[in-house]
Amino acid sequence: MTTVHDLARRQFIQKSTLALAASALPAINFAQSTGPERQFSPQPGQWRTFDVTTRVDIAKPQGSTKVWLPVPSVNTDWQQSQTSNFSSNGKALLTADSEGGARMLYVEFDAGVAQPYVELTSRIQTQSRAVNWSQKQDVAEDAATLRARLAATTLLPTDGLVRQTAQQAIKGAHTDVEKAQQIYDWIVTNTYREPKTRGCGEGDIKSMLETGNLGGKCADLNALFVGLCRSVGLPARDVYGLRVAPSGFGYRELGGNSAKLQGAQHCRAEVYLKDHGWVAMDPADVAKVMRMETAEWIKSAQHPLVAPVNKALFGGWEGNWMAFNTAHDVSLPHSKGDKLGFFMYPVAETAAGRLDSYSPDSFKYQISAQEIKA
């Protein structure tokens, strides 16, 4: 069993190696490479409306073919999931995962259908979020909901090395806000964006900690944040969704090309704090800016390009993103395959098995969004 001491030693070696490698490189003038200092301060108040369309064409149907598409199912003070309309030459039904409540469009095509297709358009309204830390709110959440957001899932255990790591991260913290901040800072400091990870990652946090391989993408890094929070009594949840428009603050990596959104899936996180309710979190996007926003891999969250993002994403996020659901261990109705760790990609099965959701070109699906102006 890997211990926290082992993990710390492994991370020290990794960081020392990176430091030695960096010392051999020429000095980088970040003021020149990043341009003017950026601002990143999303604030609530302006609602935006989008029609988000997913089109699936099964190029090589074999036998009976089935498709499942995520449908927005989140209604909060920062998103309203409205109508969903669809067309298809198969038998289509709006349904939901029986346990997690993730809504979906399920379509089944008979073996004789030559060119199976389905097109789904969902209208959503979204706005930016930013918590006011100086103002306490009178919030109350259902006790059963909070218990569920403390529970372990298949990919998010809350005992063993997960709990040991979280306890180390929150040393000296007293309030729930302090604990959340220190876990967030731990993620930003100790994990990193790994561009070679397929899709958004798998979110297997136990394997990440046991191997000491703390690189990944949003479904890995934000899942680690959620798992660490849950393990020390902070209710937390992943929020699975899609970037639908460019960032209004000029960050290329924090937005999506509305005309072509396959690959724009993005998982965020929330933590429940007693004086503030459900609060937005996204340490994975801090890591993305550090690794991807410039040609150089920025190693410090205090860098002028990263610092405003690091600050804002502890308690907020920009409203150019929509949520599908917060479900883990999703059972797809009528599927012959395994449960999904999470559901934010189109899924399809033929008689030959499940298609690769992380390969939209071979799977043949397209996603786009159109902003509806008043």
Number of C-alpha atoms within 10 A of each C-alpha: 7 12 14 20 11 14 18 14 13 15 17 12 12 13 13 12 12 12 12 10 10 12 10 8 8 7 8 9 8 14 12 8 11 15 9 10 12 16 17 21 18 20 16 17 10 9 14 17 20 23 19 23 20 20 19 23 17 22 13 14 21 17 15 15 23 24 27 26 23 26 27 26 20 20 16 9 11 17 22 20 19 15 12 17 12 16 13 17 16 19 13 18 13 16 17 20 16 12 11 15 16 25 22 25 21 23 21 21 22 16 14 11 15 14 13 23 20 24 19 20 20 19 21 25 20 24 22 22 22 18 19 11 11 7 9 12 12 9 11 10 11 7 9 8 10 16 14 14 23 20 16 15 14 14 20 22 20 24 17 14 21 24 19 17 22 25 19 13 20 23 11 11 14 9 12 19 18 14 22 26 18 19 24 26 19 18 23 24 14 14 23 22 24 17 14 10 13 12 19 21 19 19 23 18 28 20 12 18 18 17 13 19 16 21 18 26 28 28 26 25 33 28 27 31 29 29 32 31 30 27 25 21 16 23 22 29 27 26 26 25 23 25 25 27 23 17 20 16 14 12 16 15 15 24 22 23 16 20 14 13 21 22 18 22 21 22 30 27 24 24 25 21 17 17 15 20 17 19 18 21 27 27 28 31 27 24 32 22 22 26 19 17 18 15 10 13 14 19 17 14 20 13 15 16 25 24 18 18 28 24 16 23 24 21 20 23 27 24 25 22 27 29 27 23 25 23 21 24 17 19 21 22 14 9 15 12 11 11 15 16 18 23 27 26 23 24 22 22 22 19 13 11 13 17 17 15 18 17 14 17 11 13 19 15 20 19 23 21 23 15 16 12 7 5
